[in-house]
Amino acid sequence: MASSSSTMMARPGAVKNIESWDEFTKHFVKSEYKLVVLVFMAPWSEPWKLMRPAVEKMASGLKSEEAEVCTISVDRFNTLGRLLRVEALPTFVLVKRHRAVARVVGVNRDDLHSSINKHLAPPSSSPQTINIS
């Protein structure tokens, strides 16, 4: 039984797919102590299909104690998308301490890279930078 539950859990550094309001709440609460990147997307969106490999690479390069990346389908969470003024896909909302601290819209790897590096929690030693190119 333990093995089946461990296979269901996302591995550290993986993109987490939010499927319920409870999951969203759990990840939003984590923004108290780390950066949470909310990726508003739709599986059918061509811009999202272009960005997905870069986002997955970015997520794998982040330390799980400093940041996490969560995808949120606007088809399933359209109310949340409207509340956060998501008007184009993908939209990346960076959340820290329960507040949106940055937003990147569309296929813009450089802006996403810069925004995430800017808002990563400062580690005790040297700053972590990520590469999504």
Solvent accessible surface area in square Angstrom, and as a share of the most:
residue,aa,sasa,rsa
1,M,203,0.91
2,A,80,0.62
3,S,81,0.52
4,S,62,0.40
5,S,62,0.40
6,S,66,0.43
7,T,107,0.62
8,M,164,0.73
9,M,144,0.64
10,A,52,0.41
11,R,174,0.64
12,P,108,0.68
13,G,12,0.12
14,A,13,0.10
15,V,40,0.23
16,K,33,0.14
17,N,81,0.42
18,I,3,0.01
19,E,81,0.36
20,S,45,0.29
21,W,129,0.45
22,D,117,0.61
23,E,57,0.25
24,F,23,0.10
25,T,74,0.43
26,K,112,0.47
27,H,8,0.04
28,F,63,0.26
29,V,82,0.47
30,K,48,0.21
31,S,0,0.00
32,E,91,0.41
33,Y,143,0.54
34,K,16,0.07
35,L,0,0.00
36,V,1,0.00
37,V,0,0.00
38,L,1,0.01
39,V,0,0.00
40,F,0,0.00
41,M,17,0.08
42,A,0,0.00
43,P,83,0.52
44,W,155,0.54
45,S,5,0.03
46,E,109,0.49
47,P,52,0.33
48,W,6,0.02
49,K,102,0.43
50,L,108,0.54
51,M,0,0.00
52,R,125,0.46
53,P,83,0.52
54,A,7,0.06
55,V,0,0.00
56,E,75,0.34
57,K,102,0.43
58,M,0,0.00
59,A,2,0.01
60,S,80,0.52
61,G,41,0.40
62,L,10,0.05
63,K,98,0.41
64,S,44,0.28
65,E,118,0.53
66,E,14,0.06
67,A,2,0.02
68,E,6,0.03
69,V,1,0.01
70,C,0,0.00
71,T,8,0.05
72,I,0,0.00
73,S,22,0.14
74,V,25,0.15
75,D,86,0.45
76,R,136,0.50
77,F,5,0.02
78,N,80,0.41
79,T,64,0.37
80,L,12,0.06
81,G,4,0.04
82,R,162,0.59
83,L,127,0.63
84,L,48,0.24
85,R,184,0.67
86,V,24,0.14
87,E,161,0.72
88,A,45,0.35
89,L,34,0.17
90,P,0,0.00
91,T,0,0.00
92,F,0,0.00
93,V,0,0.00
94,L,0,0.00
95,V,4,0.02
96,K,28,0.12
97,R,154,0.56
98,H,77,0.34
99,R,177,0.64
100,A,62,0.48
101,V,59,0.34
102,A,23,0.18
103,R,102,0.37
104,V,9,0.05
105,V,73,0.42
106,G,15,0.14
107,V,63,0.36
108,N,55,0.28
109,R,89,0.33
110,D,109,0.57
111,D,72,0.37
112,L,0,0.00
113,H,54,0.24
114,S,67,0.44
115,S,21,0.14
116,I,0,0.00
117,N,37,0.19
118,K,157,0.66
119,H,32,0.14
120,L,15,0.07
121,A,25,0.20
122,P,121,0.76
123,P,36,0.23
124,S,126,0.81
125,S,101,0.65
126,S,76,0.49
127,P,109,0.69
128,Q,28,0.13
129,T,100,0.58
130,I,8,0.04
131,N,94,0.48
132,I,4,0.02
133,S,107,0.69
